[in-house]
Amino acid sequence: MTRQVSSWCLSYPDDQLIDRISLLRRALCEQPDHPSIRELLTFVDHLESTPLPTLVDDYVDTFDLSRKHTLYLSYWTDGDTRRRGAALGEFKALYRSSGFVVDLHGELPDHLPIVLEFAARVDADAGQAVLEKYRPALELIRFALRDRRSPYTAVLTAICSTLPGESPVDRQAARAMTPALGVEAVGLEPYDSRLLPLTATHARGEA
């Protein structure tokens, strides 16, 4: 349930998401108390109290127009390198091997909402393994959103709280987790836009 709710919360806000607010709240309130549930309820409160045009503008500014908060997991671990192509291929192979048709919604296969939905609806064990593998990326996104004071921090905090062990206390500690991935750097600078959208994925103000 946490993974599916998080996937919806990290998707582009539209009328369908707004219509789901009551459903999201009821589903979360039916779950046992856990930090992830409390964080997601905080974000649902934000959805309910914020006009849709404002939600759209904030989503576009945060995820479509800023490279510092990208939800493409392999960008944080592989950056603009040949390794990223291999990483994306691994995501595609995972989806193919599941035996289900995975709708990428026009996104790359490592887009976090897609990964979360896969973990929630298709293969919980494989999804958990991918999220654990990309824990450094998730934590770095969390730090970036926290620095922005973004409401989406609650969603990333919720996701991270479902993974084994404590979250790192800072970016340096998050980067120290990367040896398990076998990569040289995380959140490579300077950002290269060739593997990211050059313009907003969704038109500003579009419902």
C-alpha positions in Angstrom: 0.0 0.0 0.0 2.8 2.4 0.9 4.5 1.9 -2.5 1.3 2.4 -4.5 0.3 5.5 -2.6 3.8 6.9 -3.0 3.7 6.2 -6.7 0.5 8.2 -7.1 1.8 11.0 -4.9 5.0 11.4 -7.0 3.0 11.3 -10.3 2.0 14.5 -12.2 -0.9 16.0 -10.3 -4.2 16.0 -12.2 -7.9 15.7 -11.6 -7.6 11.9 -11.2 -5.1 12.4 -8.3 -7.4 14.9 -6.6 -10.3 12.5 -6.9 -8.2 9.9 -5.2 -7.5 11.9 -2.1 -10.2 10.4 0.0 -9.3 6.9 -1.2 -5.6 7.6 -0.3 -6.5 8.8 3.2 -8.8 5.9 3.9 -6.3 3.3 2.7 -3.5 4.8 4.8 -5.6 5.1 7.9 -6.4 1.3 7.6 -2.7 0.5 7.9 -0.8 -0.2 11.1 1.0 2.9 12.5 4.4 3.4 10.9 6.5 6.4 10.1 5.8 5.9 6.3 2.1 6.1 6.9 2.4 9.3 9.0 4.6 10.9 6.3 2.2 10.0 3.5 -0.8 11.3 5.5 1.1 14.6 5.8 1.5 14.8 2.0 -2.2 13.9 1.5 -3.1 16.8 3.7 -1.0 19.0 1.4 -2.8 17.7 -1.6 -6.1 18.3 -0.1 -5.3 21.9 1.0 -3.5 23.1 -2.1 -5.3 24.2 -5.4 -4.6 22.0 -8.3 -2.9 24.7 -10.4 -0.5 25.4 -7.6 0.2 21.6 -7.3 0.9 21.5 -11.0 3.3 24.5 -10.9 5.2 23.1 -8.0 5.5 19.7 -9.6 6.8 21.1 -12.9 9.3 23.4 -11.1 10.5 20.7 -8.8 10.8 17.7 -11.1 10.5 18.8 -14.7 12.6 22.0 -14.7 15.1 21.2 -12.1 17.9 18.7 -12.5 18.6 18.6 -8.8 15.5 16.6 -7.9 15.2 14.2 -10.8 13.2 11.1 -10.2 15.2 9.0 -12.6 17.1 6.7 -10.3 20.0 5.7 -12.5 20.9 9.3 -13.1 22.0 9.6 -9.5 24.2 6.5 -9.6 25.5 6.6 -13.2 25.1 10.1 -14.4 26.0 10.8 -18.1 28.0 7.6 -18.6 27.7 4.4 -20.7 26.8 2.6 -17.4 23.5 4.3 -17.4 22.4 2.7 -20.6 23.2 -0.7 -19.0 21.2 0.3 -15.9 18.2 1.3 -18.0 18.5 -2.0 -19.8 18.3 -3.8 -16.5 15.1 -2.1 -15.6 13.6 -3.0 -18.9 14.7 -6.6 -18.5 13.1 -6.7 -15.1 9.8 -5.6 -16.4 9.9 -8.0 -19.3 10.7 -11.0 -17.1 7.8 -10.2 -14.8 5.3 -11.5 -17.4 3.3 -8.3 -17.0 2.9 -5.4 -19.4 4.4 -2.4 -17.7 3.1 1.0 -18.9 6.0 3.4 -18.8 3.7 6.4 -19.5 6.3 7.8 -21.8 9.0 7.8 -19.1 12.3 6.1 -18.9 12.1 2.7 -17.0 13.9 4.0 -13.9 11.4 6.7 -13.2 10.6 6.3 -9.5 6.8 6.3 -9.7 7.0 3.4 -12.2 9.4 1.5 -10.0 7.1 2.0 -7.0 4.0 0.8 -8.9 5.9 -2.2 -10.1 6.8 -3.1 -6.5 3.3 -2.5 -5.4 1.3 -4.3 -8.1 3.6 -6.7 -10.0 6.5 -8.2 -7.9 7.0 -7.0 -4.3 10.2 -8.9 -3.8 11.9 -7.7 -7.1 10.6 -4.2 -6.4 12.0 -4.2 -2.9 15.4 -5.4 -4.3 15.5 -2.6 -6.8 14.6 0.0 -4.2 17.3 -1.3 -1.9 19.9 -1.3 -4.7 19.0 2.3 -5.4 18.9 3.4 -1.8 21.6 6.0 -2.3 19.6 7.6 -5.1 16.5 7.7 -3.0 18.3 9.3 -0.1 20.0 11.9 -2.2 16.6 12.8 -3.8 15.3 13.1 -0.2 18.1 15.4 0.8 17.6 17.6 -2.3 13.9 17.9 -1.6 14.5 18.7 2.0 16.9 21.5 1.1 14.2 22.9 -1.1 11.7 22.6 1.7 9.4 20.7 -0.7 6.3 18.9 0.5 7.5 16.0 -1.6 10.2 15.4 1.1 7.5 13.5 3.1 7.0 11.1 0.3 10.7 10.3 -0.1 11.1 10.0 3.6 8.2 7.5 3.6 9.8 5.4 0.9 13.2 5.4 2.7 11.6 4.4 6.0 10.3 1.2 4.4 13.9 0.1 3.6 16.2 -1.8 6.0 18.4 0.1 8.3 18.5 3.8 9.3 18.7 6.6 6.7 22.1 8.3 6.3 22.4 11.5 8.3 23.8 13.6 5.4 24.8 13.5 1.7 28.3 12.3 2.4 26.9 9.3 4.2 24.5 8.6 1.4 27.3 8.7 -1.1 29.3 6.3 1.0 26.6 3.7 0.3 27.5 3.6 -3.4 30.2 0.9 -3.3 27.4 -1.7 -3.2 26.3 -0.4 -6.6 29.8 -0.5 -8.0 29.7 3.0 -9.3 32.2 5.8 -9.0 30.0 8.7 -8.0 26.5 9.7 -7.1 24.7 12.8 -8.2 27.4 13.7 -10.7 28.2 17.3 -11.3 27.9 19.2 -13.5 24.5 17.9 -14.5 24.2 17.0 -18.2 20.8 17.5 -19.7 21.2 15.0 -22.5 19.7 12.2 -20.4 17.0 14.5 -18.8 14.0 16.3 -20.3 15.1 19.6 -21.7 11.6 21.1 -21.2 8.7 20.4 -18.8 7.2 17.0 -19.4 3.8 18.5 -18.8 2.5 21.8 -19.8 2.3 24.3 -17.0 -1.3 24.7 -15.8 -2.5 21.5 -17.6 -5.0 19.6 -15.6 
